[in-house]
């Protein structure tokens, strides 16, 4: 992914590929992020790992088997888990004299769906998606959005649904793609119809779209990964 990002950059603006290899980022674009000071990577990792474990234990003891409502209650664990992975990545590359930016940028402070996906969630991957979409659809904004979320869907299908299918011979293909296509549609609605509406309405729409269809994302393969489902 790092090499693809580097290749997609215009030659006049490419940064050193070796510099990218010394960071947890997957996009050359992310090299513009510089943390003001070093975070306590290990402490952040430990706290988020502990919170993830608490969610998993509580879900296993109190909620299993998980209903749709239970999945909604379980969904904050994804934030703790990914924050923990990001802190672990920062710690691995902490020998780099330049401090790296966290994987998320305070997503709970998002004021709209557009802000959530565009400025606050998974900066390392979203910058890679920007590289891809600007390369494949440089002039068509609507197509850029579709390309980015289709790639997100494909990435998660390969990462989660494909291994489950190989091991258990049961298909859940399309669930994660469906989730990200819903997000793409929601972004279009947010930008086209809610842009100048009440901030409260935009925030309500944000969490409705992110958490509402979460059972498509937090599906049987993902729950099995966390030891919460035996299908």
C-alpha positions as CSV (number, residue, x, y, z in Angstrom):
1,X,0.0,0.0,0.0
2,X,2.9,2.4,0.8
3,X,4.4,1.8,-2.6
4,X,1.1,2.3,-4.4
5,X,0.6,5.6,-2.7
6,X,4.1,6.7,-3.6
7,X,3.6,5.7,-7.3
8,X,0.3,7.7,-7.4
9,X,1.9,10.9,-6.3
10,X,2.9,13.5,-9.0
11,X,6.6,13.2,-9.6
12,X,7.2,16.8,-8.6
13,X,5.6,16.4,-5.2
14,X,6.8,12.9,-4.2
15,X,8.5,12.7,-0.9
16,X,11.2,10.1,-0.1
17,X,9.8,6.6,-0.2
18,X,12.3,5.6,2.5
19,X,10.8,8.3,4.8
20,X,7.4,6.8,4.4
21,X,8.8,3.4,5.3
22,X,10.0,4.8,8.6
23,X,6.4,5.7,9.7
24,X,3.2,3.7,10.4
25,X,1.5,5.7,7.6
26,X,0.5,4.0,4.4
27,X,0.2,7.2,2.4
28,X,2.8,9.7,1.3
29,X,0.1,12.3,1.8
30,X,0.1,11.5,5.6
31,X,3.7,12.7,5.9
32,X,2.3,16.2,6.2
33,X,1.0,15.2,9.7
34,X,3.4,16.0,12.5
35,X,2.5,15.6,16.1
36,X,3.4,18.5,18.3
37,X,4.9,16.3,20.9
38,X,5.4,12.6,21.4
39,X,2.3,10.8,22.8
40,X,2.5,8.2,25.5
41,X,2.1,5.4,22.9
42,X,2.4,2.5,25.3
43,X,0.0,4.0,27.8
44,X,-2.6,4.8,25.0
45,X,-2.2,1.3,23.7
46,X,-2.7,-0.3,27.2
47,X,-5.8,1.8,28.0
48,X,-7.5,1.1,24.7
49,X,-6.5,-2.6,24.8
50,X,-8.0,-2.8,28.3
51,X,-11.2,-1.1,27.2
52,X,-11.5,-3.4,24.2
53,X,-11.1,-6.4,26.5
54,X,-13.8,-5.1,28.9
55,X,-16.2,-4.7,26.0
56,X,-15.5,-8.2,24.7
57,X,-15.8,-9.9,28.1
58,X,-19.1,-8.1,28.9
59,X,-20.5,-8.9,25.5
60,X,-19.5,-12.6,25.9
61,X,-21.0,-12.8,29.4
62,X,-24.0,-10.6,29.1
63,X,-25.0,-10.2,25.5
64,X,-24.1,-13.4,23.6
65,X,-25.6,-14.3,21.2
66,X,-25.5,-10.7,20.0
67,X,-28.8,-9.2,18.6
68,X,-28.9,-6.1,16.5
69,X,-29.3,-4.0,19.6
70,X,-26.4,-5.7,21.3
71,X,-24.2,-5.0,18.2
72,X,-25.1,-1.3,18.6
73,X,-24.0,-1.4,22.2
74,X,-20.8,-3.2,21.3
75,X,-19.9,-0.8,18.4
76,X,-17.8,1.6,20.6
77,X,-15.3,-1.2,21.0
78,X,-14.2,-0.6,17.4
79,X,-13.0,2.8,18.4
80,X,-11.0,1.5,21.4
81,X,-9.6,-1.4,19.3
82,X,-8.5,0.7,16.4
83,X,-7.1,3.4,18.7
84,X,-5.1,0.7,20.4
85,X,-3.8,-0.6,17.1
86,X,-2.8,2.9,16.1
87,X,-0.9,3.5,19.3
88,X,0.9,0.2,18.9
89,X,1.9,1.3,15.4
90,X,3.2,4.6,16.7
91,X,5.2,2.7,19.4
92,X,6.8,0.4,16.8
93,X,8.0,3.4,14.9
94,X,8.8,5.5,17.9
95,X,12.5,5.3,17.0
96,X,11.8,7.8,14.3
97,X,12.9,11.3,15.5
98,X,9.7,12.8,14.0
99,X,6.6,12.1,16.1
100,X,3.8,10.5,14.1
101,X,0.2,11.6,14.2
102,X,-2.5,9.3,15.9
103,X,-4.6,7.1,13.6
104,X,-7.8,8.9,14.6
105,X,-8.2,12.6,15.2
106,X,-10.8,12.7,18.0
107,X,-13.7,11.3,16.0
108,X,-16.2,11.9,18.8
109,X,-15.8,15.6,18.2
110,X,-17.1,15.3,14.6
111,X,-19.9,17.6,13.8
112,X,-21.1,15.9,10.7
113,X,-20.7,12.7,8.7
114,X,-18.5,14.6,6.3
115,X,-16.2,15.6,9.1
116,X,-16.2,12.2,10.6
117,X,-14.9,10.4,7.4
118,X,-13.0,13.4,6.0
119,X,-11.1,14.7,9.0
120,X,-11.4,12.5,12.1
121,X,-11.5,8.7,11.3
122,X,-8.5,6.7,10.3
123,X,-6.3,9.3,8.8
124,X,-3.6,6.8,7.8
125,X,-6.0,4.8,5.5
126,X,-8.2,7.7,4.3
127,X,-5.1,9.5,2.9
128,X,-4.3,6.3,1.0
129,X,-7.9,6.3,-0.3
130,X,-7.4,9.9,-1.4
131,X,-4.3,8.9,-3.4
132,X,-6.3,6.2,-5.2
133,X,-9.4,8.3,-5.9
134,X,-7.5,11.3,-7.1
135,X,-5.5,9.1,-9.5
136,X,-8.5,7.1,-10.8
137,X,-11.1,10.0,-10.9
138,X,-9.1,13.3,-10.8
139,X,-12.0,15.5,-12.1
140,X,-15.2,13.8,-11.1
141,X,-16.1,14.5,-7.4
142,X,-19.0,12.1,-7.3
143,X,-16.9,9.3,-8.7
144,X,-14.1,10.1,-6.3
145,X,-16.5,9.4,-3.4
146,X,-17.7,6.2,-4.9
147,X,-14.2,5.0,-5.6
148,X,-13.0,5.7,-2.0
149,X,-15.8,3.9,-0.3
150,X,-15.8,1.0,-2.8
151,X,-12.1,0.5,-2.1
152,X,-12.9,0.6,1.7
153,X,-15.5,-2.0,1.2
154,X,-13.2,-4.2,-0.9
155,X,-10.4,-3.8,1.6
156,X,-12.6,-5.0,4.6
157,X,-14.2,-7.8,2.6
158,X,-10.7,-9.2,1.8
159,X,-9.5,-8.6,5.4
160,X,-12.4,-10.1,7.2
161,X,-15.1,-11.9,5.1
162,X,-12.6,-13.7,2.8
163,X,-10.6,-15.4,5.6
164,X,-13.9,-16.5,7.3
165,X,-15.1,-18.0,4.1
166,X,-11.9,-19.9,3.6
167,X,-12.0,-21.3,7.1
168,X,-15.7,-21.9,7.6
169,X,-17.0,-22.1,4.0
170,X,-19.8,-19.7,4.8
171,X,-20.2,-16.5,2.8
172,X,-20.9,-13.1,4.3
173,X,-19.6,-11.3,1.2
174,X,-21.2,-8.0,0.6
175,X,-22.0,-7.0,4.2
176,X,-19.0,-4.7,4.7
177,X,-19.3,-3.4,1.2
178,X,-22.9,-2.6,1.9
179,X,-21.9,-0.7,5.0
180,X,-19.5,1.5,3.2
181,X,-21.9,2.1,0.3
182,X,-24.4,3.3,2.9
183,X,-21.7,5.7,4.2
184,X,-21.1,7.0,0.7
185,X,-24.8,7.6,0.2
186,X,-25.0,9.3,3.5
187,X,-22.1,11.6,2.7
188,X,-23.9,12.6,-0.5
189,X,-27.0,13.4,1.5
190,X,-25.0,15.3,4.1
191,X,-23.2,17.4,1.5
192,X,-26.2,18.0,-0.7
193,X,-29.1,18.5,1.7
194,X,-27.8,18.9,5.2
195,X,-24.8,21.2,4.7
196,X,-26.6,24.3,5.9
197,X,-29.1,22.7,8.2
198,X,-29.1,22.6,12.0
199,X,-25.8,21.4,13.5
200,X,-27.8,19.2,15.8
201,X,-29.5,17.6,12.9
202,X,-26.2,16.9,11.2
203,X,-24.7,15.3,14.3
204,X,-27.8,13.1,14.7
205,X,-27.5,12.1,11.1
206,X,-23.8,11.3,11.6
207,X,-24.4,8.8,14.4
208,X,-27.5,7.4,12.8
209,X,-25.5,6.5,9.7
210,X,-22.3,5.3,11.5
211,X,-24.0,3.2,14.2
212,X,-27.4,2.3,12.6
213,X,-26.0,0.0,9.9
214,X,-23.1,-1.2,12.1
215,X,-24.4,-4.8,12.1
216,X,-23.3,-5.0,8.5
217,X,-19.8,-4.2,9.6
218,X,-19.7,-5.9,12.9
219,X,-20.9,-9.1,11.3
220,X,-20.4,-12.8,12.0
221,X,-16.8,-12.9,10.7
222,X,-15.7,-9.9,12.7
223,X,-17.5,-11.2,15.9
224,X,-15.8,-14.5,15.4
225,X,-12.5,-12.8,15.2
226,X,-13.2,-11.4,18.7
227,X,-14.4,-14.8,19.9
228,X,-18.0,-13.6,20.2
229,X,-19.8,-15.7,17.6
230,X,-19.8,-19.4,16.8
231,X,-21.8,-19.7,13.6
